[in-house]
Amino acid sequence: MTSTGPTPHPSHRLLLARTRRRLLLVTAALALTAGCAAGPGPADDRAAAEGPRRGGTLRAAFAGGGTAETLDPHAANLFVDAARAKALYDKLADFGDDLAPVPRLAARWEPNRTLDTWRITLREAAFHDGRPVTAADVLYSYRRIADPEGTFRAKASLEPVDLAASRALDPTTVEFRLKRPYAEFPNVLAAFGTSIVPAGTTDFDRPVGSGPFRFASFTPGTSLAVTRNDAYWDGAPHLDRVEFVIASEESARASALLAGQVQYAHELDPVTARTHEHGDRVRIVRLPGSAMQGFVMKTDRPPFDDRRVRQAFQLIADRRELVDGALSGAGEIGNDLFGKGYQYYASGIPQRTRDLDRARALLKAAGHEHLEVTLDTAPAATGFVEAAGIFKEQAAEAGVTVEVRVGNKDTYWKDILDGGTFASYRSGAMPIESHLSQRLLTGSTTNATHWRHPDFDALYREAQSTRDEPRRTALYERMQRRLHDEGGFLIWGFSDWIVGTAPGLRGVDPEAPANTLDWARFDKTWLT
């Protein structure tokens, strides 16, 4: 990972970042005043009242992953990957606003009495080349994801499925045999990165899916263009065309929205939102508490292989200061556990608060009274660099020296998965069960804390196989209590998810967290 050299004082860095952002926004506003774009007027209001309109091109700005980007939906890791996959492909299910699975290509699912066999009935749907979506396509897609030689993110989610024993009963019926009973198997069908592709697909240069839009053109790190699929099973999109534009800097996304160059800007920061949410240039959509914010500590390497050090860092954090400083107050504090407010969240665990005396005592007992650590971060997500600077100052009060190392935002997530010891981290919405399976089991492919404990894996498997929901809830609470006491996540907050749209864009769901069914649902949006 690259270093930017000596770290500026956090207050200076924050001031410079905010000044640069304001200058960019003022420049964009001046361009608007000169006539680059216009606010809503009576004609726009009349068009909105008339309902959806057909036609037009939507340009949507997202942060990207550089020139190594791919349209392989099984390799998706970023929000832009998920949004593009949603346009081109379908999954068997997806998560609703409450993180419960909703049928998509699967018209219905039925378990047997012992919960170890599930029968999926497919709805009538077709790929862009006219071929029907069949059980063979489903099995091919899942077996590709689960290939032992692959590193696809959803492989851990598919681990309970015995794909060798699973079979197509007929072209529209899949029988999934499981390795053990699994009461929450529909979560697998909705898991991130489980899109269905045509059987035999290995080349994604000109992808064929069953989604609401067809492939038109793609330049990695720059843009993807897609056009309306009139034969889409869930109804043809209103828009003629969608262009996914890469703008990795938040200031660039905000400026493009203000200048009328895009009509949708994903992940704006709280300062931008507060500046514009009461004006008529853009519309601000806030989704409270949609993204987990925190740091990850590698539990298998010094100094964080000692749980006393991990606990000390959790006690060093002033969570309210981090939310107020890094997120400009647009969020709520966390308690080192994922999924606040979701099903199974262990809300009865007392809130961890700052205790510098206890933190110093733990560090002394661990032999790290004058600890020096490197905190990896990057401008890969809102508040990352700011939070790193704030925590650096907080740690100094406990006698800990933190060197903030700012890396490459395009390779950041890959870099921190196995590199370094301490890093900024963020996650969008997913069920707590999916968070556990993807990030906290021995075989999880995105296990950034390197938490690997066979007895913890066994608890997870027991929860999976438990039909009785109160008992399953108790097992999940037991796992969370252990993570709270010993784990490698320092989850200091949950941020509002902020999207900006042009006044003439309609149909954006105001309640859907990122990574859920109705987020980035461009087949249901239209331009007035």
N, C-alpha and C positions, 0 to 999 in steps of 0.2 A: 504494500500500500504506500502511496506517495505521501510525503509530508510537505506542508506549506512553510516550514520553518518556524521561527518563534511565534508563539500564540499571542495575538493582541489581547489586551485587557478586555474582559467580557463587556464592560460598559461601553468601551470605545467601539468594539465590534458591533454591538447592538445599535449604537448611534449611527455608525457609518452605514450599516445595512438599511436602517430606516430612512436615512437621508437619501440614499441612492434610490430606494423604492419610491419615495415621495417625488423625486425629480422625474422618474419614469412616468409616474401617474399624472403629474402635472403636464408633461410633454404630450401624453396621450389625450388629456382633456383639452389642451389647446388645439390639437388636431381635430377633435370633435367640434369645437367651437367654430373652426374654419369650414365645417361642412362635411367632414369625413363620415359622420353618422348622425342620425337624428333620433331623438327620443320618441316615445309613443305619442300618438295623437288620436283624434276622434276616429279616423279610419281604422287604426289598429284596434281600438276598443270594439268597434262594430264587428271586425273580422273575428276577434276572440269570442264574441257572443254567438256568432254563427256556427261555432264548432270547428272540428278539424278541417284543414284544407290540404288538398293534394298538391305535391310539387315542391320544387326548390331544393337547394343544396345547403346542408348544415355543415359547418366547420367546427370541429370540437378540438380543443387544445388540452393535451395531457403531458405530464412529465414522461420521458422515455428512457430507453435502455441502451442508446447508442447504436452503432452500426452492426452490432451482433444480434439485433432484434430478429425474431422469427415469427411466422404466423402458425407455427405448430402449436395447437391449443393445449397440448399436453405438457409443453415446456413453459407455460405461462407462469410468471412470478410477479409481474407488476400490474398496477391498476389498468394501465393502458392495454396490457396483454389481455386482461379479463374483458375489458370493454370491446376490444376488437374480436375476441373469440365469441362474445355474445352476439355480435353483428353477423358473423359468418357461420356459426355452428349452434347446436343445441346440446343440452344435457338431458339425461333421463328425468331429472328433477332439479329444482333450484330452491334457494331459501327465501321464504317470505320475509316481510318486515320484522316479524317476531322470531326469526331464525328457525321456524318450523319448515320442513320440506314440503314443496308444492309440486305436483306432477307437471311434467313438460312432455318430452317424447314418450315417457311412460304414462299411459292413460290411467293405470292403477297398479297397485302392488298388493300381494297377499302372502302372508307367512303360513307355514304349517304350524301344527300345535306346539312343536318343540323349538320353534324359532331358528332352526338351522337350515331351512330351505325357504326361499322366497321366489314367488312366481311373478314376473313382470309382463304385463300386457302392453304392447306398443300401440300408440295411436297411428292413424294413417298420415304419413308425412313422406316427403321426397327430398332427395339431395338436389343440388342446383343443376345437375346434368340429367335429371329426370328419373334416376333410379330410386326405388322406394327404400326407406330406412327399414332395415330388417334386423332380426335377432343376430344374424351372422356379423353385421356391422358392429353391434353392441359388444359382442364377445371379442371381436378383433380389437376394438378400441381399448377395452379393459385389459386384455392380455398384453397389448403393447405397453400400456402404462405400467403394468406390473412386471415387466421383463426384468429378471434379476440383473441383467447387464446395464439397464437404464438407470437414470437418476431423476425420473419425473416426480414432481412434488406429490402427486396424488397416490403414489405407490403405497405409502404408509396407510392411507385411508382404505385401500383395497386389500390390505393384508388379511382381513378376516375371510375373504372370499377364496374358495377352492376353485380356481378358474379352470383347472384341468378337468374337474368333475362337473362343472356347470355346462349347460347345453341349451341348444335351441330346440324347443318342442315343436315349433312350426315357425314360419317366417315372421310372425308377430308375437311370439311368446318365448321369453327367456326364463329358464329355471336356474337360479343361482344357488349352488350348494355352498354352504359356509363351513368353516373349520370348527365352529362352535356356535352355540345359540347367540343371537345378536338382536336384541330388542329394538335397536335404533338403526337398523340397516338402511332405511331410506336416507339417512344422512350421507351415506356413501354415494348414493345416486346423485346427490346434489353437491358433492364435494368440489372444491376449486380444482380446475384442471382436468375434469372428467368428460369433456365434450366427446360426442360420437362422430367419428370420421368413417368414410367408406372403407370397407374391408380391403386390405392390401395397400392402403395409402402409406407411402414413405416420403413423398416429395410434397412440400408445402409452398413451393414457389408460386403456384397458381392454385390456391386451395379451393376444394369443393366441400361445402358443408350443407347443412339443411336449415341454416339460419335465415333471418328476415332479409338479409342483403347478400348480394353476389360480389365476388371479387372483381375489381377493375384494375388496380395498379398498386404497387407497393415499393417504397424506397426505405430500407431499414434506417432508423434513426431520424427520418424526416416525415413521411406521411404514408397513410393507407387510404385508398379511395374504394368505396363500395357503392353498388347501385341496388335499387329496389328489386326484391324477389316477389313478383306478382303472384307466384304460386305458393307463398308461405302458408303453412297449415294454420297459423294463428292470426291470419289476416294480413294482407299486404301493407307494408309501411306507408305512411302518408308522404314521406320525403322521396324525392327522386334519387338522391345521392347523399352520402355522408363522407366527409373527409376527416380522418383522424390526423391532426397536426401535432408534431412533437415540439414542445416548448418547455424545456426542463427547468428553466428559471421561473419561479412564481411571478416575478415582476414582468417577465415576457408574456406570460399567459394573461395577466391582468391588463397589460398595455394593449395586447391584441384584441381583447374583448372590448375595451374602451374605444379603440379605434375602429371597431366594426369589422375587423379582419376575421374574427371568429364569433360564433354565436353561443358557444358553450365553453367555459373554462373550468377545468377540474382542479380541485384542491387549491383554493385561494387562502391566503393567510388572514388571521383575525384583523390585522390593521387595515388591509384592503377592504374587508367586509364592512368594518365600522365606518370607513370613509365613504362608502358608496351605497349602503343599504337603504338610506332614506332619500336618495336621489332618484332621478328618472333615466339615468344613462344605462344602468344595468339592474338586473334583479338578483338578489342574494338569497340563496337557499341554504338554510342551516339545518344540519342533522345532529342534534345534541348527543355527545358522548359516543360518537360512531367509531373512533379510532383510539386504540390503546397506545399510550406513550410511555417509554421507559428506557432502561438500559439492560443489557445482558452481560452476565458474568460467566466465564467459562469455568464450570465446576470441576474440570479434570486437570487443571493446570494452575501453578502458583500465580498469585497468592490466593486465588478463589477456590482452590481445592480444599481449603479449610473453611467450614461453614461459619465459623466465628467471624471471619473476614467478610463473608457475604452478609451476615446479619449486621455487622458494623456499618457497612455501606448503606444498607436499608434504613438504619437508624440515623445516618448522617443527613439523608435527604429531607429538605424542607419542601414538602410537596406543594403547599400553597404558593410558595415563592416560585417554584418551577412552573406551575400552571399560570400564575399571573405574569411571570417574566417571559417564558418561552412561548406561551399561547395567548398572551395579552388577556388573560382571564377567561378565554373562550373554552371552558371545559370544567371538569371536576376532578378532585384528587382521587388517586388510586391506592390500593392496599396490597400491592405486589401480587395480585391475582388477576387473571384474564376474565373478561366477560361480565363486567359489572351490570347487573340488571337482567342478565340472560337466565334461561332455565338452568337450574343446578348451581347457580352462583352461591358460594358460601358466605352469605351476608352476615351470618352470626359471628364470624371471626372478628375480634376487636380491631379497630383501625390502628395501624402502626403509626406512631408519631415520632417526631424528632427527639433524640436523646443522646446528646454528644458525650455526656459522662459515661453512659453505658457503652457507646461506640468505642471510646478510648480504652475502656477496660477490656473489651473483647479483643481489640487490636493488640493490647499489651499481652494478654493471655496467649494470643497466637504468635507472639514474637515479632510483631510488625508495628512497633510504636512509631516508627518514622517511615512509613510505607510510601513508596513512589510507584505510581501506576500510569499507564498510557490509556487514555480514553479515545477510541476511534469514533469519528463522526464524519459527516459529509452533508452538503446541502441537498440530500436525497429526499427529504421530507420536511414539512413545515415544523420549525422550532428545534430541529436537531442541533444545529451549531449553537443556537442561543442557550438551549438546555445544558449543553456540554460546558459552556462558559459559566453558567450559574452554578452547576454542581462543582466545578473546579473551586469556586470561592467557598462553597459550603464545606467541602472536604478539608480545605485549609484550616478551617476552624477546629477540626478534629485532629490536626497535625498530619494530615495526608496530603502529599503533593501529587496533583493530577496534571499530567501533560496532555493537552488536547491536540490530537493529530487529525487534521482534516484531509480526508481522502477523496478519491474520484467518485463523484456521484453516480456515474454510469456503471461502475463495477462494484459499488459499495456492498450490495447485498451478498454478492458472491464472495467478496473479500472477507466479510466478517463471519461468514458461516463457519469457517474452520480457522481463520486467522485471528491473531490478537488474543486479548484476554477480557477486554471490557469495551463495550460499544453501545452507541445509540441504537434504539430499536423502536419499531412501530408495527402495529397490525390492524387490519380492518376487521369487520364483523365476520364471525363464524360461530357455530355452536361450540360450547365449552368442550364437548366430546371430540370435536374435530381438532380443536387447539391441542388437546392432549395427544391425539393420535399422530398429528403431523409434527409436533415440536417437542414432545416430552417422553416418547418411548425410545427404547434402545435402538430400534431400527428406523426411527423417524428421519426423513431426508432433509428436514429444515430444523434440526435440533441445534439451535445456535448457542444454547447454554451447555451443551454436551451433558445433559442430565440423562444418565443411563443406569437404571437400577432394576434388576429382574423382579424384585418384589413389588415395585411400583407398576411394572408392566403387568404383573399378575393381578393386581387390584383393578387395573383398567379392563382386563379381560373378564374379570368377575362382574364388573359393572355392565359390560356389554351383554353378558349372557343372562342378566337378571330381568325377568318379566315384571316383577313387582316394582312399581315406580318409587314408592317411599324407600324401599330398600336400596334401589339404584341411586336415589338422591343421597342417601346416607354414605354410600361408597364414594360418590364423587366429592362429598364434603370431606371425607377422610383423606382423599388424595390431595385436596386443596389445602387442608391443614398442614400436611407434610410439606407441600411446596412453599407455603407461607413461612414455615419454620426453617427449611433447609434449601429451598430452590435457588436458582440463579437468575430469576427475573427481579429487577427493581422497577416495578410498575408504579410510576409516580402520578399518572393522570390519564384521563380519557378526554380527548379533544372533540370539539364540535367539528363535523365534516362540512366544509364550505364549498359550494359550487356557485359560480356566477353565470348568468345567462343574459342574452340580449333581450330587450323588452318584447320583441316580436316572436320569441320562442315559447311555445306552449307545450304542455303535456309532461313536463319534468316533475316526477314524483317528489313531493316535499318531505316524505317520511322514510324513504327507503335507504337504509345504511349501505355503504359501499360493499360490493361483493354479493349483494342480494339481488333477487329477480328483477325488481323494478328500478334499480340503480342503472344509469347509463342505458336506459331502455329506449334507444333512438327510433325503434320501429313504432313507438307510440307517441312520438313528438311531431310537431308540425310548426311551420312558419306562417305568421299572419302577414 
